[in-house]
Amino acid sequence: MIPAGRGWGLLALCAGVASLVGGGAPLAFALAVGLGLGLLHGASDLQLVARPRWPRFLAWYLSVAVGYLLLWQVAGAVALVTFLLMSIWHFVHEDDVFAHRHEQVALGVFIVGGPAVLHAEAVGQLLDLAMGVGVPAGLGAGLAEVLAVGGALAAAVLALTAWRTRDGRLAVTLLLIVALPPLVGFALGFFLLHAAPQTLVRQRLLGAGRLGAYIRRIWPVLLAALGFAVVGRSRARLEFRACSCRRAVCCRSRRRCRDMRMSCSSARARKSGAVSP
């Protein structure tokens, strides 16, 4: 179920304010909701595994994480497409909002593609930054268009569900995810449609009726995950800045080459005119 009451309204209000303020506010909102509140559900993974299996679980978990980071360094496009597909699969198979499979599939596609429905160009730029340099031109824009089409179809399916069940909160949530800037829309969809419902599921599985009791069970992993996220965020900012600088240098180089070719062409034209009878 989608969180109800003042929590849902406050989060929607903060999303709207971050969108209106602009600048770094959308990114700050996305980090606070995605990496802050969003980590609550994943931090309980270890608690759901039998204690004798913890070493093997941690070894596999860390190996996959490190391997994927390495893949992103050497093949950004492949890593990004893999990440998007695995995210959709995860949202579909870890859904506790909808009962029917077609709604769950629509949910997974919508969380990833919904923000691109009205903001395909901005999403394409974000995808280009995520992939880094050396990728085919227009790949980010093409992926964004695919996400936009999938997000629109998924939004239609979920909107019909909201109308059939008379769920106004779901309808407003879908509208906000589509209308707000991409970073804000994705963070809002990730938390309201996935992370928050899954946190409630994890609380039931661990027998933690209140959020405070749940956090006391998972706080060591939660702190480690937050630390890893902060380090990853800092590294990502440095890489994005370097990527932007390299793109700017490439653009300036192409402009210089184009200007040189135009100058050479003009010089040849003047020379030809000078020697003509």
Backbone as CSV, one residue per row, in Angstrom:
resi,resn,N_x,N_y,N_z,CA_x,CA_y,CA_z,C_x,C_y,C_z
1,MET,0.828,-1.184,0.000,0.000,0.000,0.000,0.875,1.251,0.000
2,ILE,0.366,2.355,-0.568,1.075,3.621,-0.574,0.917,4.277,0.792
3,PRO,1.996,4.839,1.365,1.875,5.490,2.661,0.778,6.542,2.661
4,ALA,-0.007,6.568,3.721,-1.137,7.488,3.804,-0.864,8.555,4.855
5,GLY,-1.837,9.450,5.001,-1.779,10.445,6.054,-0.838,11.586,5.752
6,ARG,-0.386,12.229,6.850,0.441,13.426,6.690,1.797,13.122,6.077
7,GLY,2.305,11.885,6.244,3.591,11.548,5.658,3.571,11.658,4.141
8,TRP,2.520,11.124,3.526,2.400,11.201,2.069,2.253,12.652,1.620
9,GLY,1.401,13.406,2.303,1.199,14.800,1.926,2.445,15.639,2.088
10,LEU,3.193,15.407,3.184,4.415,16.173,3.418,5.463,15.877,2.365
11,LEU,5.590,14.606,1.985,6.570,14.248,0.964,6.195,14.859,-0.381
12,ALA,4.912,14.824,-0.725,4.459,15.437,-1.977,4.692,16.939,-1.964
13,LEU,4.463,17.582,-0.799,4.703,19.023,-0.684,6.180,19.343,-0.856
14,CYS,7.046,18.567,-0.220,8.492,18.789,-0.357,8.942,18.594,-1.802
15,ALA,8.366,17.618,-2.485,8.706,17.390,-3.892,8.316,18.592,-4.738
16,GLY,7.126,19.145,-4.476,6.696,20.327,-5.223,7.575,21.529,-4.957
17,VAL,7.948,21.728,-3.693,8.804,22.868,-3.343,10.174,22.731,-3.995
18,ALA,10.754,21.522,-3.937,12.069,21.301,-4.561,12.015,21.566,-6.058
19,SER,10.908,21.214,-6.680,10.773,21.432,-8.119,10.665,22.915,-8.441
20,LEU,9.944,23.663,-7.608,9.774,25.099,-7.853,11.055,25.873,-7.566
21,VAL,11.780,25.478,-6.527,13.019,26.174,-6.179,14.075,25.979,-7.265
22,GLY,14.168,24.762,-7.798,15.130,24.484,-8.855,16.556,24.486,-8.348
23,GLY,17.507,24.707,-9.241,18.915,24.685,-8.862,19.322,23.310,-8.368
24,GLY,19.910,23.264,-7.181,20.333,21.993,-6.609,19.268,21.327,-5.757
25,ALA,18.089,21.962,-5.626,17.040,21.408,-4.766,16.520,20.051,-5.254
26,PRO,16.263,19.865,-6.568,15.811,18.541,-7.011,16.810,17.427,-6.699
27,LEU,18.101,17.703,-6.880,19.113,16.691,-6.573,19.152,16.412,-5.075
28,ALA,19.043,17.474,-4.256,19.039,17.285,-2.802,17.836,16.452,-2.371
29,PHE,16.693,16.709,-2.967,15.490,15.928,-2.643,15.682,14.471,-3.038
30,ALA,16.219,14.253,-4.232,16.415,12.884,-4.706,17.386,12.117,-3.801
31,LEU,18.448,12.783,-3.349,19.416,12.123,-2.480,18.810,11.840,-1.103
32,ALA,18.061,12.816,-0.563,17.470,12.636,0.758,16.434,11.516,0.760
33,VAL,15.603,11.475,-0.273,14.535,10.470,-0.323,15.073,9.129,-0.808
34,GLY,15.880,9.166,-1.884,16.367,7.912,-2.451,17.411,7.224,-1.588
35,LEU,18.420,8.001,-1.136,19.505,7.409,-0.359,19.233,7.428,1.138
36,GLY,18.372,8.337,1.581,18.051,8.393,2.995,16.902,7.466,3.350
37,LEU,15.708,7.866,3.008,14.524,7.063,3.314,14.514,5.757,2.514
38,GLY,15.023,5.796,1.294,14.962,4.618,0.437,15.800,3.453,0.917
39,LEU,16.869,3.752,1.670,17.747,2.681,2.145,17.134,1.868,3.285
40,LEU,16.065,2.373,3.874,15.488,1.686,5.026,15.055,0.265,4.689
41,HIS,14.509,0.057,3.486,13.996,-1.278,3.186,15.126,-2.242,2.837
42,GLY,16.143,-1.774,2.134,17.223,-2.667,1.737,18.181,-3.010,2.860
43,ALA,18.217,-2.149,3.887,19.156,-2.384,4.987,18.792,-3.596,5.826
44,SER,17.594,-4.147,5.624,17.179,-5.317,6.408,17.444,-6.632,5.685
45,ASP,18.084,-6.583,4.521,18.342,-7.818,3.770,19.079,-8.849,4.620
46,LEU,20.097,-8.386,5.320,20.907,-9.318,6.104,20.091,-9.957,7.226
47,GLN,19.168,-9.199,7.800,18.356,-9.726,8.892,17.389,-10.806,8.429
48,LEU,17.108,-10.850,7.144,16.183,-11.846,6.597,16.897,-13.134,6.190
49,VAL,18.218,-13.166,6.346,19.009,-14.345,6.013,19.409,-15.044,7.309
50,ALA,19.376,-16.369,7.295,19.791,-17.128,8.485,21.239,-16.790,8.841
51,ARG,21.513,-16.603,10.121,22.836,-16.151,10.561,23.983,-17.025,10.039
52,PRO,23.862,-18.364,9.992,24.984,-19.165,9.457,25.310,-18.859,7.992
53,ARG,24.361,-18.284,7.275,24.593,-17.990,5.860,25.097,-16.580,5.645
54,TRP,25.316,-15.811,6.702,25.747,-14.431,6.546,27.063,-14.288,5.779
55,PRO,28.108,-15.061,6.084,29.372,-14.883,5.346,29.202,-15.071,3.841
56,ARG,28.508,-16.140,3.447,28.313,-16.371,2.014,27.485,-15.256,1.394
57,PHE,26.422,-14.835,2.090,25.565,-13.767,1.575,26.356,-12.480,1.367
58,LEU,27.145,-12.090,2.368,27.928,-10.862,2.263,28.972,-10.959,1.156
59,ALA,29.579,-12.133,1.006,30.589,-12.305,-0.040,29.974,-12.117,-1.426
60,TRP,28.833,-12.757,-1.645,28.161,-12.604,-2.930,27.683,-11.164,-3.136
61,TYR,27.123,-10.582,-2.104,26.576,-9.229,-2.184,27.671,-8.235,-2.575
62,LEU,28.803,-8.283,-1.870,29.894,-7.354,-2.147,30.555,-7.644,-3.489
63,SER,30.645,-8.909,-3.865,31.252,-9.271,-5.150,30.433,-8.711,-6.314
64,VAL,29.129,-8.847,-6.207,28.257,-8.316,-7.261,28.376,-6.795,-7.335
65,ALA,28.395,-6.132,-6.173,28.493,-4.672,-6.147,29.806,-4.194,-6.772
66,VAL,30.917,-4.797,-6.370,32.218,-4.390,-6.902,32.318,-4.713,-8.388
67,GLY,31.848,-5.890,-8.772,31.881,-6.269,-10.180,31.080,-5.320,-11.045
68,TYR,29.937,-4.907,-10.528,29.114,-3.994,-11.318,29.749,-2.615,-11.432
69,LEU,30.384,-2.146,-10.345,31.084,-0.871,-10.420,32.213,-0.916,-11.452
70,LEU,32.917,-2.034,-11.494,33.978,-2.181,-12.499,33.398,-2.178,-13.906
71,LEU,32.268,-2.865,-14.087,31.623,-2.874,-15.405,31.248,-1.468,-15.830
72,TRP,30.768,-0.662,-14.872,30.372,0.709,-15.207,31.578,1.540,-15.645
73,GLN,32.764,1.204,-15.112,33.960,1.952,-15.494,34.413,1.630,-16.909
74,VAL,34.249,0.394,-17.345,34.791,-0.019,-18.640,33.735,-0.063,-19.744
75,ALA,32.464,-0.173,-19.375,31.394,-0.255,-20.381,30.146,0.409,-19.818
76,GLY,30.166,1.738,-19.825,29.088,2.502,-19.205,27.727,2.237,-19.815
77,ALA,27.670,2.109,-21.144,26.388,1.897,-21.810,25.788,0.547,-21.429
78,VAL,26.625,-0.494,-21.461,26.147,-1.829,-21.084,25.704,-1.841,-19.627
79,ALA,26.480,-1.205,-18.763,26.142,-1.178,-17.341,24.830,-0.442,-17.103
80,LEU,24.615,0.662,-17.807,23.393,1.436,-17.599,22.160,0.668,-18.057
81,VAL,22.216,0.077,-19.254,21.075,-0.689,-19.746,20.782,-1.870,-18.811
82,THR,21.841,-2.538,-18.361,21.665,-3.638,-17.406,21.018,-3.148,-16.121
83,PHE,21.461,-2.001,-15.643,20.906,-1.424,-14.423,19.417,-1.112,-14.577
84,LEU,19.031,-0.529,-15.696,17.620,-0.192,-15.921,16.755,-1.452,-15.970
85,LEU,17.232,-2.469,-16.680,16.452,-3.708,-16.792,16.353,-4.416,-15.447
86,MET,17.458,-4.478,-14.703,17.427,-5.125,-13.402,16.565,-4.350,-12.411
87,SER,16.546,-3.023,-12.534,15.693,-2.214,-11.663,14.225,-2.522,-11.919
88,ILE,13.850,-2.606,-13.192,12.458,-2.941,-13.515,12.102,-4.315,-12.965
89,TRP,13.001,-5.289,-13.171,12.750,-6.642,-12.667,12.593,-6.629,-11.145
90,HIS,13.437,-5.874,-10.470,13.379,-5.800,-9.007,12.056,-5.197,-8.537
91,PHE,11.644,-4.090,-9.169,10.403,-3.440,-8.759,9.186,-4.335,-9.016
92,VAL,9.241,-5.130,-10.079,8.123,-6.025,-10.387,8.026,-7.141,-9.354
93,HIS,9.151,-7.766,-9.047,9.135,-8.954,-8.194,9.145,-8.624,-6.705
94,GLU,9.377,-7.359,-6.357,9.337,-6.962,-4.952,8.203,-5.968,-4.734
95,ASP,7.048,-6.256,-5.321,5.927,-5.330,-5.235,4.937,-5.785,-4.181
96,ASP,4.480,-4.832,-3.368,3.455,-5.118,-2.374,2.313,-4.110,-2.464
97,VAL,2.205,-3.436,-3.621,1.164,-2.433,-3.824,-0.001,-3.012,-4.604
98,PHE,0.293,-3.801,-5.626,-0.755,-4.317,-6.515,-0.833,-5.838,-6.421
99,ALA,-2.009,-6.356,-6.756,-2.261,-7.794,-6.612,-2.106,-8.556,-7.913
100,HIS,-2.310,-7.903,-9.049,-2.293,-8.587,-10.336,-0.951,-8.396,-11.035
101,ARG,-0.523,-9.435,-11.770,0.796,-9.419,-12.400,0.924,-8.288,-13.409
102,HIS,-0.094,-8.008,-14.208,0.037,-6.946,-15.220,0.206,-5.581,-14.540
103,GLU,-0.400,-5.396,-13.370,-0.213,-4.153,-12.636,1.190,-4.078,-12.056
104,GLN,1.728,-5.200,-11.614,3.081,-5.218,-11.075,4.113,-4.928,-12.160
105,VAL,3.903,-5.481,-13.349,4.804,-5.189,-14.472,4.722,-3.708,-14.828
106,ALA,3.493,-3.182,-14.879,3.321,-1.760,-15.174,4.007,-0.900,-14.116
107,LEU,3.932,-1.321,-12.857,4.583,-0.571,-11.787,6.090,-0.499,-12.003
108,GLY,6.723,-1.653,-12.291,8.161,-1.669,-12.504,8.585,-0.774,-13.650
109,VAL,7.841,-0.828,-14.745,8.165,0.002,-15.903,7.929,1.473,-15.589
110,PHE,6.861,1.756,-14.830,6.515,3.155,-14.571,7.508,3.836,-13.655
111,ILE,7.979,3.138,-12.617,8.939,3.770,-11.703,10.179,4.227,-12.464
112,VAL,10.622,3.431,-13.435,11.817,3.773,-14.205,11.499,4.731,-15.346
113,GLY,10.385,4.481,-16.057,10.091,5.259,-17.256,9.135,6.417,-17.069
114,GLY,8.390,6.444,-15.973,7.418,7.511,-15.766,8.001,8.909,-15.828
115,PRO,9.150,9.179,-15.173,9.716,10.532,-15.229,10.108,10.990,-16.628
116,ALA,10.245,10.060,-17.572,10.650,10.439,-18.927,9.467,10.776,-19.817
117,VAL,8.254,10.530,-19.368,7.077,10.735,-20.224,7.005,12.177,-20.719
118,LEU,7.180,13.143,-19.829,7.129,14.562,-20.206,8.496,15.227,-20.202
119,HIS,9.545,14.475,-19.865,10.884,15.066,-19.734,11.932,14.196,-20.420
120,ALA,11.622,13.720,-21.616,12.534,12.800,-22.297,13.893,13.437,-22.571
121,GLU,13.909,14.701,-22.938,15.181,15.360,-23.253,16.073,15.437,-22.015
122,ALA,15.492,15.851,-20.878,16.271,15.947,-19.637,16.738,14.570,-19.180
123,VAL,15.886,13.560,-19.305,16.281,12.200,-18.925,17.406,11.717,-19.834
124,GLY,17.324,12.021,-21.123,18.393,11.640,-22.042,19.731,12.242,-21.645
125,GLN,19.730,13.501,-21.203,20.968,14.133,-20.759,21.519,13.447,-19.513
126,LEU,20.633,13.082,-18.582,21.073,12.373,-17.384,21.665,11.015,-17.740
127,LEU,21.053,10.314,-18.688,21.571,9.008,-19.091,22.919,9.144,-19.775
128,ASP,23.093,10.188,-20.585,24.395,10.422,-21.220,25.480,10.653,-20.172
129,LEU,25.158,11.438,-19.137,26.125,11.676,-18.064,26.459,10.383,-17.331
130,ALA,25.431,9.558,-17.110,25.647,8.305,-16.385,26.539,7.350,-17.169
131,MET,26.418,7.352,-18.497,27.215,6.439,-19.317,28.633,6.927,-19.512
132,GLY,28.865,8.242,-19.385,30.197,8.778,-19.579,30.507,9.008,-21.049
133,VAL,31.775,9.284,-21.335,32.190,9.566,-22.703,32.457,8.265,-23.448
134,GLY,32.559,8.389,-24.758,32.884,7.225,-25.572,31.694,6.371,-25.957
135,VAL,30.473,6.869,-25.741,29.290,6.112,-26.129,28.747,6.706,-27.420
136,PRO,28.003,5.917,-28.204,27.456,6.439,-29.457,26.583,7.664,-29.231
137,ALA,26.704,8.628,-30.125,25.907,9.848,-30.013,24.424,9.517,-30.125
138,GLY,23.643,10.131,-29.279,22.204,9.934,-29.316,21.703,8.724,-28.576
139,LEU,22.611,7.953,-27.950,22.171,6.751,-27.244,21.298,7.110,-26.045
140,GLY,21.719,8.121,-25.274,20.925,8.540,-24.124,19.543,9.010,-24.533
141,ALA,19.474,9.796,-25.605,18.177,10.280,-26.081,17.302,9.129,-26.558
142,GLY,17.918,8.149,-27.231,17.146,6.997,-27.692,16.593,6.174,-26.541
143,LEU,17.429,5.948,-25.517,16.963,5.217,-24.340,15.845,5.975,-23.637
144,ALA,15.979,7.298,-23.567,14.957,8.112,-22.918,13.623,8.008,-23.655
145,GLU,13.666,7.977,-24.984,12.430,7.846,-25.758,11.770,6.494,-25.493
146,VAL,12.577,5.444,-25.411,12.026,4.112,-25.100,11.388,4.110,-23.715
147,LEU,12.075,4.719,-22.746,11.529,4.804,-21.391,10.241,5.617,-21.366
148,ALA,10.195,6.690,-22.172,9.004,7.529,-22.198,7.792,6.762,-22.730
149,VAL,8.006,5.991,-23.796,6.898,5.203,-24.352,6.433,4.152,-23.348
150,GLY,7.402,3.428,-22.767,7.041,2.428,-21.770,6.374,3.044,-20.551
151,GLY,6.883,4.205,-20.100,6.289,4.881,-18.962,4.877,5.341,-19.221
152,ALA,4.606,5.815,-20.459,3.251,6.261,-20.803,2.271,5.094,-20.804
153,LEU,2.678,3.967,-21.393,1.801,2.787,-21.407,1.554,2.279,-19.992
154,ALA,2.609,2.244,-19.184,2.458,1.782,-17.803,1.581,2.734,-17.003
155,ALA,1.732,4.045,-17.243,0.903,5.020,-16.537,-0.571,4.824,-16.854
156,ALA,-0.875,4.487,-18.109,-2.267,4.244,-18.486,-2.846,3.047,-17.732
157,VAL,-2.047,1.981,-17.609,-2.511,0.785,-16.886,-2.771,1.120,-15.416
158,LEU,-1.841,1.828,-14.787,-1.988,2.151,-13.370,-3.084,3.181,-13.139
159,ALA,-3.270,4.100,-14.101,-4.354,5.076,-13.969,-5.716,4.382,-14.013
160,LEU,-5.852,3.369,-14.861,-7.093,2.592,-14.900,-7.326,1.878,-13.566
161,THR,-6.246,1.368,-12.981,-6.368,0.723,-11.670,-6.800,1.729,-10.607
162,ALA,-6.212,2.931,-10.634,-6.597,3.967,-9.676,-8.067,4.352,-9.842
163,TRP,-8.529,4.445,-11.089,-9.937,4.782,-11.342,-10.858,3.646,-10.895
164,ARG,-10.459,2.405,-11.173,-11.305,1.255,-10.819,-11.431,1.100,-9.314
165,THR,-10.344,1.366,-8.586,-10.363,1.196,-7.132,-10.685,2.490,-6.391
166,ARG,-10.944,3.564,-7.144,-11.237,4.870,-6.553,-10.125,5.310,-5.598
167,ASP,-8.883,5.113,-6.042,-7.716,5.450,-5.227,-7.160,6.794,-5.678
168,GLY,-7.645,7.864,-5.067,-7.195,9.192,-5.454,-5.738,9.444,-5.135
169,ARG,-5.239,8.854,-4.031,-3.834,9.032,-3.665,-2.916,8.449,-4.726
170,LEU,-3.267,7.289,-5.264,-2.465,6.687,-6.333,-2.506,7.558,-7.580
171,ALA,-3.669,8.090,-7.911,-3.789,8.927,-9.106,-2.914,10.178,-8.989
172,VAL,-2.938,10.816,-7.829,-2.117,12.020,-7.641,-0.635,11.664,-7.669
173,THR,-0.280,10.527,-7.079,1.119,10.091,-7.083,1.606,9.883,-8.515
174,LEU,0.812,9.221,-9.342,1.187,9.008,-10.740,1.373,10.335,-11.451
175,LEU,0.472,11.288,-11.209,0.564,12.593,-11.858,1.832,13.330,-11.445
176,LEU,2.156,13.292,-10.164,3.351,13.984,-9.687,4.618,13.384,-10.281
177,ILE,4.684,12.063,-10.362,5.876,11.401,-10.899,6.110,11.800,-12.349
178,VAL,5.033,11.934,-13.112,5.150,12.293,-14.526,5.446,13.779,-14.701
179,ALA,4.816,14.633,-13.886,4.886,16.070,-14.115,6.122,16.733,-13.526
180,LEU,6.599,16.249,-12.380,7.729,16.907,-11.719,9.040,16.620,-12.454
181,PRO,10.090,17.404,-12.194,11.393,17.149,-12.837,11.847,15.709,-12.611
182,PRO,12.635,15.151,-13.537,12.965,13.715,-13.498,13.558,13.221,-12.184
183,LEU,14.526,13.943,-11.619,15.140,13.487,-10.384,14.120,13.429,-9.244
184,VAL,13.266,14.444,-9.171,12.240,14.481,-8.131,11.202,13.397,-8.381
185,GLY,10.781,13.250,-9.636,9.760,12.251,-9.963,10.221,10.837,-9.703
186,PHE,11.465,10.537,-10.062,11.952,9.178,-9.820,12.072,8.901,-8.330
187,ALA,12.629,9.859,-7.554,12.767,9.656,-6.116,11.406,9.455,-5.457
188,LEU,10.428,10.237,-5.893,9.089,10.127,-5.332,8.470,8.770,-5.657
189,GLY,8.607,8.338,-6.915,8.062,7.045,-7.301,8.778,5.892,-6.630
190,PHE,10.099,5.983,-6.548,10.880,4.922,-5.909,10.463,4.733,-4.462
191,PHE,10.274,5.840,-3.747,9.943,5.717,-2.332,8.476,5.338,-2.113
192,LEU,7.553,6.077,-2.729,6.136,5.847,-2.445,5.623,4.528,-3.011
193,LEU,6.119,4.130,-4.182,5.590,2.928,-4.830,6.413,1.674,-4.546
194,HIS,7.596,1.836,-3.971,8.431,0.650,-3.728,9.038,0.620,-2.329
195,ALA,9.872,1.594,-2.005,10.652,1.529,-0.768,9.769,1.555,0.476
196,ALA,8.821,2.471,0.531,7.972,2.568,1.718,7.103,1.322,1.911
197,PRO,6.413,0.827,0.863,5.654,-0.414,1.057,6.540,-1.588,1.460
198,GLN,7.744,-1.679,0.887,8.636,-2.779,1.241,9.164,-2.653,2.668
199,THR,9.328,-1.426,3.149,9.739,-1.248,4.536,8.682,-1.801,5.486
200,LEU,7.406,-1.565,5.158,6.324,-2.111,5.980,6.330,-3.641,5.947
201,VAL,6.615,-4.213,4.770,6.703,-5.673,4.658,7.834,-6.196,5.524
202,ARG,8.995,-5.538,5.461,10.146,-5.979,6.255,9.863,-5.856,7.751
203,GLN,9.145,-4.815,8.150,8.796,-4.677,9.562,7.962,-5.870,10.034
204,ARG,7.016,-6.294,9.204,6.184,-7.443,9.581,7.017,-8.719,9.647
205,LEU,7.918,-8.895,8.691,8.727,-10.107,8.662,9.659,-10.199,9.866
206,LEU,10.138,-9.055,10.333,11.067,-9.040,11.464,10.348,-8.879,12.796
207,GLY,9.042,-8.763,12.753,8.292,-8.600,13.999,8.520,-7.267,14.665
208,ALA,8.853,-6.251,13.883,9.077,-4.897,14.403,7.862,-4.051,14.066
209,GLY,6.962,-3.918,15.016,5.728,-3.202,14.738,5.924,-1.724,14.486
210,ARG,6.882,-1.123,15.150,7.148,0.305,14.996,8.446,0.532,14.231
211,LEU,8.503,1.706,13.594,9.683,2.022,12.796,10.933,2.088,13.665
212,GLY,10.802,2.612,14.885,11.951,2.699,15.770,12.537,1.335,16.096
213,ALA,11.663,0.360,16.347,12.142,-1.002,16.633,12.808,-1.605,15.407
214,TYR,12.291,-1.298,14.248,12.877,-1.790,12.995,14.279,-1.211,12.793
215,ILE,14.427,0.090,13.028,15.731,0.742,12.846,16.751,0.196,13.842
216,ARG,16.318,-0.110,15.068,17.243,-0.681,16.038,17.762,-2.043,15.591
217,ARG,16.978,-2.749,14.796,17.417,-4.055,14.293,18.421,-3.918,13.149
218,ILE,18.307,-2.860,12.364,19.085,-2.779,11.123,20.143,-1.677,11.138
219,TRP,20.316,-0.945,12.263,21.135,0.262,12.223,22.579,0.020,11.798
220,PRO,23.259,-1.096,12.132,24.646,-1.234,11.657,24.743,-1.288,10.136
221,VAL,23.859,-2.069,9.515,23.868,-2.156,8.055,23.438,-0.828,7.442
222,LEU,22.471,-0.165,8.074,21.991,1.116,7.554,23.100,2.155,7.548
223,LEU,23.890,2.227,8.615,25.000,3.178,8.665,26.056,2.848,7.609
224,ALA,26.358,1.555,7.455,27.334,1.159,6.441,26.845,1.514,5.042
225,ALA,25.557,1.287,4.791,24.994,1.608,3.478,25.017,3.104,3.228
226,LEU,24.709,3.900,4.251,24.763,5.352,4.099,26.182,5.824,3.810
227,GLY,27.156,5.234,4.514,28.544,5.593,4.251,28.972,5.251,2.837
228,PHE,28.587,4.062,2.381,28.899,3.649,1.015,28.233,4.585,0.010
229,ALA,26.984,4.989,0.299,26.258,5.875,-0.609,26.913,7.247,-0.675
230,VAL,27.368,7.766,0.470,28.017,9.072,0.493,29.312,9.043,-0.312
231,VAL,30.112,7.989,-0.118,31.355,7.856,-0.879,31.053,7.730,-2.373
232,GLY,30.064,6.896,-2.701,29.694,6.735,-4.108,29.184,8.018,-4.720
233,ARG,28.417,8.787,-3.928,27.911,10.068,-4.432,29.050,11.031,-4.717
234,SER,30.027,11.103,-3.809,31.159,12.002,-4.021,31.956,11.603,-5.259
235,ARG,32.171,10.305,-5.425,32.910,9.829,-6.594,32.124,10.105,-7.870
236,ALA,30.808,9.917,-7.808,29.977,10.166,-8.981,30.003,11.636,-9.375
237,ARG,29.984,12.529,-8.370,30.038,13.962,-8.687,31.344,14.313,-9.377
238,LEU,32.457,13.737,-8.886,33.744,14.006,-9.525,33.769,13.480,-10.951
239,GLU,33.226,12.260,-11.149,33.230,11.675,-12.485,32.319,12.456,-13.420
240,PHE,31.147,12.901,-12.919,30.251,13.673,-13.761,30.883,15.001,-14.163
241,ARG,31.600,15.637,-13.200,32.280,16.881,-13.542,33.359,16.648,-14.585
242,ALA,34.147,15.578,-14.391,35.190,15.262,-15.372,34.589,14.946,-16.729
243,CYS,33.468,14.195,-16.696,32.805,13.849,-17.952,32.298,15.092,-18.655
244,SER,31.704,16.019,-17.884,31.198,17.252,-18.474,32.328,18.075,-19.062
245,CYS,33.473,18.115,-18.335,34.627,18.861,-18.855,35.135,18.238,-20.150
246,ARG,35.222,16.892,-20.175,35.706,16.229,-21.392,34.753,16.470,-22.556
247,ARG,33.447,16.449,-22.263,32.490,16.727,-23.327,32.651,18.162,-23.835
248,ALA,32.866,19.102,-22.904,33.040,20.494,-23.309,34.286,20.661,-24.166
249,VAL,35.384,19.987,-23.765,36.622,20.054,-24.554,36.402,19.474,-25.940
250,CYS,35.690,18.346,-25.999,35.417,17.739,-27.306,34.595,18.672,-28.178
251,CYS,33.612,19.340,-27.572,32.781,20.260,-28.345,33.609,21.427,-28.857
252,ARG,34.471,21.968,-27.975,35.329,23.076,-28.427,36.269,22.628,-29.528
253,SER,36.814,21.413,-29.431,37.720,20.905,-30.466,36.986,20.761,-31.792
254,ARG,35.759,20.235,-31.729,34.997,20.093,-32.976,34.698,21.449,-33.589
255,ARG,34.389,22.441,-32.727,34.117,23.777,-33.271,35.367,24.360,-33.912
256,ARG,36.545,24.177,-33.253,37.787,24.696,-33.838,38.072,24.038,-35.187
257,CYS,37.880,22.695,-35.242,38.111,22.001,-36.513,37.165,22.516,-37.590
258,ARG,35.904,22.737,-37.219,34.939,23.228,-38.199,35.311,24.629,-38.669
259,ASP,35.739,25.476,-37.707,36.148,26.836,-38.086,37.370,26.808,-38.997
260,MET,38.319,25.883,-38.697,39.511,25.783,-39.537,39.146,25.343,-40.943
261,ARG,38.226,24.353,-41.043,37.821,23.907,-42.380,37.142,25.021,-43.149
262,MET,36.306,25.813,-42.440,35.631,26.930,-43.115,36.645,27.978,-43.563
263,SER,37.669,28.233,-42.725,38.690,29.219,-43.096,39.472,28.747,-44.311
264,CYS,39.833,27.448,-44.309,40.569,26.902,-45.451,39.729,26.970,-46.721
265,SER,38.465,26.657,-46.607,37.588,26.711,-47.775,37.474,28.134,-48.296
266,SER,37.358,29.099,-47.383,37.261,30.493,-47.804,38.547,30.948,-48.477
267,ALA,39.695,30.525,-47.912,40.979,30.908,-48.503,41.119,30.330,-49.906
268,ARG,40.717,29.047,-50.063,40.808,28.445,-51.396,39.887,29.170,-52.378
269,ALA,38.713,29.559,-51.883,37.777,30.252,-52.774,38.343,31.604,-53.195
270,ARG,38.948,32.325,-52.254,39.526,33.621,-52.607,40.687,33.469,-53.577
271,LYS,41.501,32.397,-53.348,42.652,32.163,-54.225,42.184,31.816,-55.621
272,SER,41.153,30.997,-55.700,40.623,30.628,-57.018,40.075,31.845,-57.721
273,GLY,39.427,32.744,-56.961,38.895,33.945,-57.582,39.997,34.873,-58.040
274,ALA,41.128,34.862,-57.275,42.216,35.775,-57.636,42.916,35.333,-58.910
275,VAL,43.036,34.060,-59.202,43.765,33.584,-60.359,42.850,33.408,-61.561
276,SER,41.560,33.610,-61.377,40.637,33.458,-62.522,40.820,34.618,-63.469
277,PRO,40.708,34.390,-64.789,40.883,35.472,-65.764,39.726,36.462,-65.690
